[in-house]
């Protein structure tokens, strides 16, 4: 991306993500990019354009990058993909009811994949939720781990195992505290019934 809206560390992270053996995601507020439908992603980017955070050109470039990232999940063998979504991700209406209904359908289909685990971290987790900001942990084919974390203004790719290991441990705690996949899918299906 030429005039990029990407945060520091993200381009290198994306290159590694495309070949990772395992991907662990935690997201607050919106469905993570790897699991977004195109229409959902367009709605999120449209909001960023309206706020002046990115340009129309950057939004278009971001969609191209997102498509490439999602395509990398279809390699053989696919990476193991663990996703824990804060409950707000599935409850927040993005793009209107039709877009959100399709996004919820996409999450349910994702949960059915043999290489995927989907969990919702319910609101009542309270202080037991391990993270306050999005985090992605990658396990590479050589079994090394790295982490990508971001805030609104900055992104950070971390390779130092002394800093990555505590995040990995916190992620495992989060998985234990979050709703099991069957319960998470049931919640998403219940929400889906509430949309046309």
C-alpha positions as CSV (number, residue, x, y, z in Angstrom):
1,X,0.0,0.0,0.0
2,X,1.5,3.3,-1.1
3,X,0.0,5.9,1.2
4,X,-0.8,3.4,3.8
5,X,-3.2,3.4,6.7
6,X,-1.4,0.3,8.1
7,X,0.0,0.5,11.6
8,X,3.7,-0.1,12.3
9,X,4.6,-3.8,12.3
10,X,1.5,-4.8,10.4
11,X,3.1,-5.4,6.9
12,X,5.7,-7.7,8.4
13,X,3.0,-9.4,10.5
14,X,0.8,-10.1,7.4
15,X,3.8,-11.7,5.6
16,X,4.3,-14.1,8.5
17,X,0.5,-14.7,9.0
18,X,0.3,-16.0,5.5
19,X,2.6,-19.0,6.4
20,X,1.8,-19.5,10.1
21,X,0.9,-23.0,11.3
22,X,-1.4,-21.6,14.0
23,X,-3.2,-18.3,14.4
24,X,-4.8,-17.2,17.6
25,X,-7.0,-14.1,17.5
26,X,-8.7,-12.0,20.1
27,X,-10.8,-9.0,19.0
28,X,-12.8,-6.4,20.8
29,X,-15.7,-4.5,19.1
30,X,-15.6,-5.8,15.6
31,X,-15.2,-9.2,13.9
32,X,-11.5,-9.7,13.0
33,X,-10.5,-9.1,9.4
34,X,-9.8,-12.8,8.6
35,X,-13.4,-13.7,9.4
36,X,-15.1,-10.7,7.9
37,X,-17.4,-10.8,4.9
38,X,-16.6,-8.3,2.2
39,X,-19.7,-6.3,2.9
40,X,-18.9,-6.2,6.6
41,X,-15.3,-5.0,5.8
42,X,-16.6,-2.4,3.5
43,X,-19.0,-1.1,6.2
44,X,-16.1,-0.8,8.7
45,X,-13.8,0.9,6.1
46,X,-16.6,3.2,5.1
47,X,-16.9,4.4,8.7
48,X,-13.2,5.0,8.8
49,X,-13.4,7.1,5.6
50,X,-16.3,9.1,7.0
51,X,-14.3,9.9,10.1
52,X,-11.3,11.0,8.0
53,X,-9.1,8.2,9.4
54,X,-8.3,6.9,6.0
55,X,-8.9,7.9,2.4
56,X,-11.1,6.1,-0.2
57,X,-8.0,4.9,-1.9
58,X,-6.6,3.5,1.3
59,X,-10.0,1.7,1.9
60,X,-9.8,0.1,-1.5
61,X,-6.2,-1.0,-0.9
62,X,-7.2,-2.4,2.5
63,X,-9.9,-4.5,0.9
64,X,-7.4,-5.9,-1.6
65,X,-5.0,-6.8,1.2
66,X,-7.8,-8.3,3.3
67,X,-8.8,-10.5,0.3
68,X,-5.2,-11.8,0.0
69,X,-5.0,-12.4,3.8
70,X,-8.3,-14.4,3.7
71,X,-7.1,-16.4,0.6
72,X,-4.0,-17.5,2.5
73,X,-6.2,-19.4,4.9
74,X,-7.2,-21.8,2.1
75,X,-3.7,-23.2,1.6
76,X,-3.0,-26.9,2.2
77,X,-2.7,-27.7,5.0
78,X,-4.7,-24.8,6.4
79,X,-3.5,-23.1,9.5
80,X,-5.2,-23.9,12.8
81,X,-7.2,-20.8,13.5
82,X,-8.5,-20.1,17.0
83,X,-10.7,-17.0,17.4
84,X,-12.0,-15.6,20.6
85,X,-14.4,-12.7,20.0
86,X,-15.5,-10.3,22.7
87,X,-19.3,-10.5,22.9
88,X,-19.5,-7.0,21.4
89,X,-18.2,-8.3,18.1
90,X,-21.3,-10.4,17.6
91,X,-23.8,-8.0,19.1
92,X,-22.7,-4.7,17.5
93,X,-24.7,-4.0,14.4
94,X,-22.3,-3.2,11.5
95,X,-23.5,-2.3,8.0
96,X,-27.2,-2.8,8.8
97,X,-29.2,-6.0,9.5
98,X,-28.6,-7.7,6.2
99,X,-24.8,-7.3,6.4
100,X,-24.7,-8.4,10.0
101,X,-26.9,-11.4,9.3
102,X,-24.5,-12.5,6.6
103,X,-21.5,-11.9,8.9
104,X,-23.1,-14.0,11.7
105,X,-23.7,-16.8,9.1
106,X,-20.0,-16.6,8.1
107,X,-19.0,-17.0,11.8
108,X,-21.2,-20.1,12.1
109,X,-19.7,-21.6,8.9
110,X,-16.2,-20.8,10.2
111,X,-16.9,-22.7,13.4
112,X,-17.7,-25.8,11.4
113,X,-14.3,-26.0,9.8
114,X,-12.1,-28.8,11.1
115,X,-9.1,-26.4,11.4
116,X,-11.1,-23.7,13.4
117,X,-12.2,-23.0,16.9
118,X,-14.6,-20.1,17.6
119,X,-15.4,-18.8,21.1
120,X,-17.2,-15.8,22.4
121,X,-15.9,-14.1,25.5
122,X,-19.2,-13.0,27.2
123,X,-19.6,-9.6,28.7
124,X,-20.0,-11.2,32.2
125,X,-16.4,-12.3,32.0
126,X,-15.6,-8.9,33.5
127,X,-12.1,-8.6,34.9
128,X,-11.4,-12.3,33.9
129,X,-11.1,-11.3,30.3
130,X,-7.3,-11.5,29.7
131,X,-7.0,-8.7,27.1
132,X,-8.4,-5.2,26.7
133,X,-7.1,-4.7,23.2
134,X,-6.9,-6.9,20.1
135,X,-4.1,-9.4,20.0
136,X,-3.0,-12.0,17.4
137,X,-0.5,-14.7,18.2
138,X,1.2,-16.7,15.5
139,X,3.0,-20.1,15.7
140,X,5.3,-20.5,12.7
141,X,6.2,-23.8,11.1
142,X,9.5,-23.9,13.2
143,X,7.2,-23.7,16.3
144,X,8.4,-20.2,17.2
145,X,5.8,-17.8,18.4
146,X,5.2,-14.1,17.8
147,X,2.6,-11.6,18.7
148,X,1.0,-8.6,17.0
149,X,-0.9,-6.2,19.3
150,X,-2.4,-2.8,18.4
151,X,-4.1,0.2,19.8
152,X,-5.9,2.9,17.9
153,X,-2.6,4.6,17.0
154,X,0.1,2.0,17.0
155,X,0.8,-1.6,16.1
156,X,3.6,-3.8,17.5
157,X,5.1,-7.0,16.2
158,X,6.9,-8.8,19.0
159,X,9.3,-11.7,18.5
160,X,11.0,-11.8,21.9
161,X,9.8,-15.0,23.5
162,X,10.1,-13.5,27.0
163,X,7.4,-11.0,26.0
164,X,5.3,-13.4,23.7
165,X,5.1,-16.2,26.2
166,X,3.0,-14.3,28.8
167,X,0.6,-13.3,26.0
168,X,0.3,-16.9,24.9
169,X,-0.4,-18.0,28.5
170,X,-3.0,-15.2,28.9
171,X,-4.6,-16.4,25.6
172,X,-4.9,-19.9,27.0
173,X,-6.6,-18.5,30.1
174,X,-9.0,-16.5,27.9
175,X,-9.9,-19.7,26.0
176,X,-10.7,-21.5,29.3
177,X,-12.9,-18.5,30.5
178,X,-14.7,-17.9,27.2
179,X,-17.8,-19.8,26.3
180,X,-17.2,-23.2,24.6
181,X,-17.6,-23.3,20.8
182,X,-21.0,-25.1,20.9
183,X,-22.4,-22.4,23.4
184,X,-20.8,-19.6,21.3
185,X,-22.3,-20.9,18.1
186,X,-25.7,-21.2,19.8
187,X,-25.4,-17.6,20.9
188,X,-24.6,-16.5,17.4
189,X,-27.5,-18.5,16.0
190,X,-29.8,-16.9,18.5
191,X,-28.6,-13.4,17.5
192,X,-29.0,-14.4,13.9
193,X,-32.7,-15.3,14.4
194,X,-33.2,-11.7,15.6
195,X,-32.1,-10.3,12.2
196,X,-34.1,-10.6,9.0
